[in-house]
Amino acid sequence: MEGASVIFVTIFVTVQKIYYPLLCIVGIPANLFTFYMICFRKCGMSNTAIVYLSCLAIVDTFYLVWVILIDLTLTFWLLQPFWHSHPWCGILGFLQYGSLYSSSWIVVVFTIERYLVLRSTAARQNFSQARVTKLTCVAIVLVSHLVSVPLGWINTVTQVNLTVDGENVTLPRCRYRDEAYSTVIVWITTFLSGGIPIVLVIIFNYLIGYHLCRASNLFTEEERRVMHGRSTRGMLRRTILLLGTVSVTFVVLSLPRFVTYCILRTKYNNENFNRNNYSIPINVAGDLANMLQNLNSTTNFLLYCMVSQRFRRELVQVVTCKAKARELGSVLTHTTMKVFSVADHNSLPSSDPVTVVLTDLKQRVEQTMIRL
């Protein structure tokens, strides 16, 4: 049994040594390329969606640099990374949590904003301005880093006795500070960066799906044929399915870390606990949860490819060095990304006269469905 445990630990550590550098090699270029695609190619997004998603790509890139490249990769490949010393021990924690807060809350605010735009004409007029969106993103990043300042003191540099190549050596290590202050800050951080964002994303994605269902039910089958020339319910079901896919992906990748982090900072929250001892199941579960959480910062590109036909077409155009893709009709581009690209446009002129008289509510929903 002891031999099998040693083999498991060796394999698990080796997997992480390969996994984290691979995330950097794939994730950083993917996020930067996503930023280029969103900002400089016609992917069928509104101005506000372009700002939110490009900002998300940038903060995810910084997260990959601070957390995965400098912290985790160096931890597994170097005996003495530079951040095991003053003042880097505190600075790195501040930068890591600042980028984590920014990434989580950009997703939350963007989801809430999309729901408000779908729900209210007044909100559509107020939130569809790129200037307002840019200020919102700047405020999210600044507040996230401001809230992260106390996290610069949850770790401290201490001298630790280690065995290196059969010799006992004493090296400085950036270790968790076992004090009430650190525990309170970590609990607050855990809920602000994980628990609350997860709950809000689930709630507002459900509300978006519910609103689309309710909007569809306002029209008769004849009215839906006039507006779209085809069944709206089928497209609506696909849209809600894709919305659910995005939400479930976010929750599945974030929730395990939230749970394991809570356990580690309660039951095992003491300075004598060896976090690197993989014979303890919670250490293995915690590292697996971290691997999933960190994967979340590299999956946006794949999600955009999966849910947006326009994004895929533009990607093909870029890769094959061809001219920009032609504009597509609203029916062909009815995807989840179009739900996240509702903008305030003037009503589209109709080529065929419509004899059905709609109420003001129906007209507003019709305009929204056409833009989708």
Disulfide bonds with the S-S distance in Angstrom:
Cys89-Cys174 1.88
